Amino acid sequence: MPLRRGGADRRRRVCRAVLLFGRESGNQINYIIAAAVAFAIYGLSHFRIVVAVIAIGLILHVAGWFLFPPERALFAAEPSLLANLYIYSAATTFCIIALIVGYAFTVAESARLEADSLLINILPELIAERLKERPGETVADGVAEASVMFSDLVG
């Protein structure tokens, strides 16, 4: 049994399926997953890579649509098979993108909780709450009378 190489093997299978069954199989929809996967892996820190992968996925999707019309398919499949393949591709794409979006929201919530915890550790709780409630507003309290003492400890 040959070794599978993950993503490269999947891309070859999608290309073969589009070539065999034409665009009606919907297998080119899987290229849309590239946008979500690239964003989940690289985030905004490598924005150019994400945009490049999104562009390549879109180009491959559109190319699959225009280069493989039903009359150019190598295998004349029954419409029910093509419909099942299309539903499978659409469902797979939807599920993978939903999982990636769910993961992104989980990471964002974790980062928010960590930031809130750090804020409460640095500032008094009342000030931290005011900052969270009104993030753009300056938090300053006026004091009518105050004394400031500077000291220098040596040794």
N, C-alpha and C positions, 0 to 999 in steps of 0.2 A: 504494500500500500504506500503511495507516495506521501511525502511529508507535506503538510499544509503550511502555508506561510501567512496566515491571518489575513490582513487587509489586502495584500496583493492578490491572493487567491480569490477573495471575494470580488475584487474588481474584474478579474478575468472571467469569473462566472457570470457577472452582470453583463459584460461585453458579449459573451457567447450567447446569453439568453436573448439579448436585444437583437443580435445578428440572426439567431435561429427563428425567433418568433415575431420580429418586427416591433415597432413601437407600441402596438396594441397590448403587449404583455405588461407594460408599465414598469419594467425593470430599470429603466433609466431614472425613475423617481428616486432610486437609492442614492444617486449622486447628490441629491439635496441634503442628505445626511451629513455630507462633508462640511457644510456650513456650521451645523450645530457641534459636530465633533471638534472641528478646529477651534471654535470659540471656547468649548469646554476645556480643551487641552491647554491652549495658549492664553486665553483671556485677553484682556486689553493690553497686557504688557508686550505682546508681539503682534500688534494690530496689523502690520503689513503682511505678515504670514497668514493671518486669519482672512484678510481681504483677498489675498492671492488664492487660497484654498477655496473660498466662496466663489470666486470668479471661475476657477477651473471646474468646480462642480456644476456651476450654471452652464458653462460652455459645453461640458460633456452631456448634460441633460438636454439642452437644446439640440446639440448635434445628434444625439440619439433619436430625438423626435423627427428631425428633418432627413437624416441620412438613412433611416431604416423604416420606411413606410411599409404597410402590410404587404404590398405587392412585391417587395424586395426580400421578404422573409424566406429563409432557406427551408423552413418547415411549415407546411400548411396545417395549422392547429385548428381544432374546433373552437368556436367562439366561447363555449363554456370554459375550456381550459385557459384561454386568454383572459377571460373575466376573472377566473380564480387567481391567475398569476398577478393580474393588476391589483386585485383586492389584497393579496399577500404583500405585494410591494408597498402599497399605500399604508396598510396596517403596520408593517415593520417600520417604515419611515416614521409614522406618527408615534409609535411606541418608543423608538430610540430617541426622537427629539423630545418627547415628554419626559423621559428619564433624565436626559441631559439638562433640561430646564429645571426639573425638580432638584437635581443635584446642585445647580447654580443657585437656586433659592436657598437651599440648605447651607451652602457655603456663605452666602450673603448674610443669612440670619446668624450664623456662627460668628462671623466677623463683627456684626452689630453688637452681639452680646459681649464679645471680647472688648470692643471699644467702650461699651457702657461700663463694664467692670473696671477697666483701666481708668476711665474718667472718675468713677466713684473713689478709686484708690488714691488719685492725685488731688482731687478737690473735695471740699466739704459736700456732703450729700445734697443740701439745699441748693448750692450753686450748680452742682452737676445736673440736678433736676431742672433748674431754670434754663441751663444751656440746651438740654434735650427738648424742652417744650418750645423754646424760641431760639433756634440755632443761629439765626442771622443777627440777633439783637445783642448789644453789648451788655454784659452783666457787670454792673457797678453799683455799689451802695455808697451813699453819702454818709459821712461821719462828721458831726458838728465839732467835736473836739477830739484830738488825738495826740498822742506823744509817740515819738520814734526814738528808740535807743539803739545806738550802734556800739558794738563791742568787738574787741579783738582779743582772742584767747591765744596766749603764747605758751609754749612749753608743754 
